[in-house]
Amino acid sequence: MLTAILTAWLIAAAPLPPGVSLRAETTHFRVYGSDAVATAAERLAPEAEGRLDAVCQRLGACHVLSGKVDVFVAEDPEAFAASLPPGSPMAEWASGVAFPAERRVVLRAHGSALFSFLQTFDHELAHVLLHGLAGGNPYPRWVTEGLAIWASGEGLMERLASANRAAVLGNLLPFDELDRRFPNKGPNVEIAYAQSALFVHTLVGRFGAGALPQVLREVGRGARFDDAFEARFGGAPDSLGDLWSRDLERDSSPLMLFQDGSAFWVLMTLLFVYAAWRQQRDRQRQMEAMDGPEQDPAALAAFEELETQRREGEAPTLH
């Protein structure tokens, strides 16, 4: 308890980044930002309490938030980095980051290509709540990422496409690896988030929305995560996760590879070439059929007229 009080005091006493000031304060949040993000900060403030209520209800964690969450809204990568606690690593692709023990959330004002500003707020807020639900005790990263995606209502189609591509190519990550070293850069980042989201959605679908949060409550009471998970789901987390991965590999279709933009255009090019070849072949056969001693000059003239109309974009007149 003393540690928590000291941590909160140190955060409150820490100097703000240059140009950043308190923009709004609510029951559970303090929102900070520069003049450049005043609009985004002011838009978040009236939404924050309602979104907290929605996310915490979904996680069964409305009782865990003690004290206020400091939310920093950043206008660019430099401001984003300046809002992180000293010594924190920064991922260039991240649109938001949470420091649950410090009750700090940092957001890019414009979100990302995939997620809106408010969706990112919900996601990072879920991390803070889950940390409180587990009493600050350790549990796998795939659990917090999967539950945050689920609780914030992020769409699954992009995640499903990523996981299917990885499954078809044999690139799914072992769940013990997701536990030990969750990737923060490179192509495995997308796969790790996709696996986490889809496996958690599978568990929610089969065992109910409260099953995983209940495991974290047991962790908060001092249980080991693996023991609490196995007691609730009937198997070790790594074993069930890898079994799910094998099922996904078995059921995934190679057609999912073509959801990638570059692969799609390669496929379209091949189809175009094939269609042109078929058209040329059919025209050649028609011409060959008209050659010979019984060739009808009127029929040949009519065919050539149709070909001219086709080339010039005119609609053929057929009776």
GUVOKE-959773 format. One record per residue (C-alpha): residue number from 1; residue in one letter; x, y negated, z negated. Coordinates in nm, 3 decimals. Each point is the difference from the previous one (the first is absolute). Layout:
NUM A X Y Z
...
END
This chain:
1 M 0.000 0.000 0.000
2 L 0.282 -0.239 -0.091
3 T 0.171 0.079 0.331
4 A -0.319 -0.085 0.191
5 I -0.034 -0.329 -0.188
6 L 0.364 -0.092 0.064
7 T -0.031 0.093 0.369
8 A -0.311 -0.217 0.039
9 W 0.173 -0.289 -0.179
10 L 0.309 0.025 0.221
11 I -0.210 0.002 0.315
12 A -0.201 -0.300 -0.113
13 A 0.321 -0.183 -0.091
14 A 0.179 0.083 0.328
15 P 0.040 -0.300 0.232
16 L -0.222 -0.008 0.307
17 P 0.155 0.005 0.349
18 P 0.065 -0.346 0.149
19 G -0.318 -0.169 0.123
20 V -0.227 0.259 -0.164
21 S -0.261 -0.100 -0.256
22 L -0.308 0.141 -0.169
23 R -0.288 -0.034 0.247
24 A -0.286 0.169 -0.184
25 E -0.070 0.193 -0.318
26 T -0.283 0.243 -0.078
27 T -0.081 0.236 -0.284
28 H 0.253 0.261 0.113
29 F 0.222 -0.179 0.255
30 R 0.238 -0.289 0.048
31 V 0.050 -0.082 0.369
32 Y 0.321 -0.175 0.108
33 G 0.113 -0.141 0.333
34 S 0.147 -0.295 0.184
35 D -0.191 -0.271 0.186
36 A 0.034 0.209 0.316
37 V -0.220 0.277 -0.144
38 A -0.240 -0.212 -0.205
39 T -0.295 0.106 0.219
40 A 0.074 0.373 -0.038
41 A 0.053 -0.034 -0.375
42 E -0.323 -0.193 -0.043
43 R -0.184 0.258 0.212
44 L 0.126 0.283 -0.221
45 A -0.091 -0.154 -0.335
46 P -0.382 0.023 0.024
47 E 0.026 0.351 0.147
48 A 0.251 0.144 -0.245
49 E -0.226 0.093 -0.291
50 G -0.260 0.167 0.221
51 R 0.265 0.198 0.183
52 L 0.157 0.104 -0.331
53 D -0.338 0.128 -0.113
54 A -0.050 0.202 0.320
55 V 0.349 0.158 -0.007
56 C 0.004 0.076 -0.372
57 Q -0.349 0.154 0.014
58 R 0.115 0.230 0.278
59 L 0.306 0.107 -0.199
60 G -0.175 0.013 -0.336
61 A 0.263 -0.241 -0.129
62 C -0.190 -0.313 -0.102
63 H 0.120 0.033 -0.359
64 V 0.375 0.005 0.065
65 L 0.080 -0.355 0.107
66 S 0.139 -0.195 -0.295
67 G 0.113 -0.353 0.067
68 K 0.000 -0.182 0.331
69 V 0.146 0.109 0.333
70 D 0.228 -0.254 0.168
71 V -0.072 -0.012 0.374
72 F 0.254 -0.176 0.222
73 V -0.109 -0.091 0.353
74 A 0.293 -0.044 0.241
75 E -0.004 -0.171 0.338
76 D 0.310 0.163 0.155
77 P 0.266 0.267 -0.072
78 E 0.219 -0.247 -0.188
79 A -0.282 -0.103 -0.233
80 F -0.100 0.365 -0.035
81 A 0.351 0.096 -0.113
82 A 0.022 -0.300 -0.234
83 S -0.321 0.113 -0.176
84 L 0.139 0.343 -0.088
85 P 0.160 0.060 -0.340
86 P 0.381 -0.037 0.011
87 G 0.179 0.301 0.148
88 S -0.310 0.147 0.165
89 P 0.048 0.171 0.339
90 M -0.207 -0.141 0.285
91 A -0.148 0.197 0.290
92 E -0.030 -0.213 0.314
93 W -0.322 0.172 0.106
94 A -0.184 -0.044 -0.332
95 S -0.303 -0.230 -0.009
96 G -0.025 0.030 -0.378
97 V 0.182 0.144 -0.299
98 A -0.100 0.070 -0.359
99 F 0.212 0.005 -0.314
100 P -0.248 0.175 -0.230
101 A 0.206 -0.011 -0.320
102 E 0.039 -0.377 0.042
103 R -0.361 -0.046 0.120
104 R 0.127 -0.185 0.306
105 V -0.131 0.024 0.357
106 V 0.162 -0.172 0.300
107 L -0.196 -0.039 0.324
108 R 0.071 -0.134 0.346
109 A -0.259 -0.269 0.068
110 H -0.091 0.137 0.342
111 G -0.007 0.372 -0.080
112 S 0.134 0.225 0.275
113 A -0.097 0.147 0.336
114 L -0.181 0.285 -0.178
115 F -0.131 -0.147 -0.324
116 S -0.168 -0.326 -0.093
117 F 0.116 -0.226 -0.281
118 L -0.287 0.109 -0.227
119 Q 0.047 0.371 0.080
120 T 0.363 -0.034 -0.100
121 F -0.102 -0.170 -0.325
122 D -0.234 0.293 -0.079
123 H 0.276 0.252 0.077
124 E 0.260 -0.166 -0.221
125 L -0.252 -0.057 -0.277
126 A -0.075 0.374 0.004
127 H 0.369 0.066 -0.072
128 V -0.017 -0.220 -0.310
129 L -0.314 0.176 -0.124
130 L 0.138 0.350 0.064
131 H 0.316 -0.088 -0.191
132 G -0.219 -0.097 -0.295
133 L -0.210 0.315 0.035
134 A 0.314 0.213 -0.029
135 G 0.124 -0.204 -0.295
136 G 0.312 -0.096 0.192
137 N 0.110 0.366 0.012
138 P 0.148 0.142 0.322
139 Y -0.197 0.177 0.271
140 P 0.066 0.055 0.374
141 R 0.004 -0.294 0.240
142 W -0.228 0.181 0.245
143 V -0.273 -0.003 -0.266
144 T 0.007 -0.375 -0.056
145 E 0.024 -0.077 0.374
146 G -0.277 0.243 0.093
147 L -0.231 -0.123 -0.276
148 A 0.073 -0.366 0.081
149 I -0.091 0.058 0.365
150 W -0.317 0.182 -0.104
151 A -0.104 -0.254 -0.265
152 S 0.056 -0.299 0.229
153 G -0.213 0.154 0.273
154 E 0.269 -0.018 0.268
155 G -0.091 0.170 0.327
156 L 0.131 0.350 0.061
157 M 0.011 0.021 0.380
158 E 0.353 -0.141 0.029
159 R 0.114 0.225 -0.285
160 L -0.166 0.302 0.162
161 A 0.168 -0.069 0.334
162 S 0.341 -0.036 -0.168
163 A -0.041 0.322 -0.198
164 N -0.121 0.194 0.303
165 R 0.294 -0.114 0.211
166 A 0.239 0.103 -0.278
167 A -0.178 0.335 -0.037
168 V 0.018 0.077 0.373
169 L 0.371 -0.088 0.008
170 G 0.078 0.183 -0.325
171 N 0.100 -0.323 -0.175
172 L -0.221 0.013 -0.310
173 L 0.194 -0.062 -0.322
174 P 0.015 0.255 -0.285
175 F -0.197 -0.126 -0.299
176 D 0.290 0.052 -0.239
177 E 0.194 -0.242 0.221
178 L -0.284 -0.253 -0.022
179 D 0.028 0.037 -0.376
180 R 0.380 -0.033 -0.023
181 R 0.069 -0.271 0.257
182 F -0.298 -0.161 0.169
183 P 0.138 -0.161 0.320
184 N 0.017 -0.380 0.016
185 K 0.140 -0.039 0.351
186 G 0.009 0.174 0.335
187 P -0.266 0.209 0.178
188 N -0.067 0.213 -0.308
189 V -0.168 -0.293 -0.177
190 E -0.310 0.025 0.220
191 I -0.010 0.379 -0.039
192 A 0.036 -0.019 -0.379
193 Y -0.288 -0.245 -0.037
194 A -0.216 0.203 0.238
195 Q 0.062 0.327 -0.186
196 S -0.064 -0.165 -0.336
197 A -0.327 -0.156 0.115
198 L -0.139 0.308 0.171
199 F 0.095 0.247 -0.273
200 V -0.157 -0.222 -0.267
201 H -0.314 -0.035 0.214
202 T -0.010 0.379 0.028
203 L 0.024 0.039 -0.379
204 V -0.270 -0.263 -0.052
205 G -0.226 0.175 0.250
206 R 0.043 0.343 -0.161
207 F 0.022 -0.085 -0.370
208 G -0.171 -0.338 -0.033
209 A 0.111 -0.360 -0.037
210 G 0.087 0.032 -0.368
211 A 0.232 0.301 0.022
212 L 0.334 -0.170 0.070
213 P -0.067 -0.298 -0.231
214 Q -0.077 0.254 -0.274
215 V 0.341 0.160 0.059
216 L 0.159 -0.343 -0.047
217 R -0.194 -0.050 -0.323
218 E 0.153 0.325 -0.126
219 V 0.341 -0.134 0.101
220 G -0.083 -0.313 -0.200
221 R -0.060 0.224 -0.302
222 G 0.344 0.154 0.037
223 A -0.056 0.298 0.233
224 R 0.245 0.079 0.281
225 F -0.152 -0.084 0.337
226 D 0.065 0.347 0.147
227 D -0.168 0.171 -0.297
228 A -0.305 -0.229 0.006
229 F -0.031 0.034 0.378
230 E 0.019 0.380 -0.007
231 A -0.257 0.019 -0.281
232 R -0.243 -0.213 0.202
233 F 0.059 0.130 0.353
234 G 0.117 0.357 -0.059
235 G 0.342 -0.031 0.160
236 A 0.328 -0.189 -0.018
237 P -0.008 -0.334 0.185
238 D 0.289 0.083 0.234
239 S -0.148 0.342 0.084
240 L -0.349 -0.133 0.073
241 G 0.144 -0.293 0.195
242 D 0.214 0.224 0.218
243 L -0.293 0.239 0.053
244 W -0.206 -0.297 0.118
245 S 0.285 -0.100 0.235
246 R 0.012 0.349 0.154
247 D -0.375 -0.011 0.058
248 L 0.039 -0.338 0.170
249 E 0.280 0.133 0.222
250 R -0.216 0.297 0.097
251 D -0.307 -0.209 0.080
252 S 0.161 -0.303 0.167
253 S -0.036 -0.047 0.375
254 P 0.286 -0.098 0.233
255 L -0.246 -0.249 0.152
256 M 0.059 -0.216 -0.309
257 L 0.344 -0.077 0.139
258 F -0.165 -0.214 0.263
259 Q -0.144 -0.237 -0.257
260 D 0.343 -0.162 0.013
261 G -0.008 -0.295 0.242
262 S 0.311 0.088 0.203
263 A -0.102 0.364 0.031
264 F -0.347 -0.111 0.114
265 W 0.143 -0.204 0.286
266 V 0.230 0.284 0.103
267 L -0.307 0.223 0.018
268 M -0.192 -0.261 0.201
269 T 0.290 -0.031 0.245
270 L 0.012 0.377 0.051
271 L -0.376 0.010 0.058
272 F 0.026 -0.284 0.253
273 V 0.277 0.178 0.191
274 Y -0.199 0.324 -0.002
275 A -0.315 -0.176 0.125
276 A 0.194 -0.169 0.282
277 W 0.151 0.334 0.103
278 R -0.345 0.165 0.002
279 Q -0.142 -0.282 0.212
280 Q 0.285 0.023 0.249
281 R -0.032 0.379 0.020
282 D -0.377 -0.013 0.059
283 R 0.036 -0.264 0.270
284 Q 0.266 0.208 0.171
285 R -0.227 0.306 -0.003
286 Q -0.286 -0.200 0.149
287 M 0.225 -0.126 0.278
288 E 0.128 0.349 0.070
289 A -0.357 0.130 0.019
290 M -0.073 -0.254 0.275
291 D 0.302 0.102 0.207
292 G -0.043 0.274 0.258
293 P -0.187 0.075 0.321
294 E -0.347 -0.051 -0.149
295 Q 0.078 -0.342 -0.148
296 D -0.297 -0.241 0.030
297 P 0.119 -0.351 0.102
298 A -0.312 -0.161 -0.154
299 A 0.062 0.175 -0.332
300 L 0.366 -0.107 0.004
301 A -0.098 -0.361 0.071
302 A -0.252 0.007 -0.285
303 F 0.260 0.143 -0.237
304 E 0.254 -0.266 0.094
305 E -0.263 -0.272 -0.056
306 L -0.072 0.136 -0.349
307 E 0.372 0.005 -0.079
308 T 0.034 -0.363 0.115
309 Q -0.292 -0.103 -0.220
310 R 0.149 0.186 -0.299
311 R 0.339 -0.167 0.042
312 E -0.155 -0.346 0.034
313 G -0.221 0.048 -0.303
314 E -0.331 0.009 0.190
315 A -0.272 0.232 -0.120
316 P -0.068 0.272 0.260
317 T -0.342 0.003 0.160
318 L -0.127 0.353 0.001
319 H -0.339 0.123 0.124
END
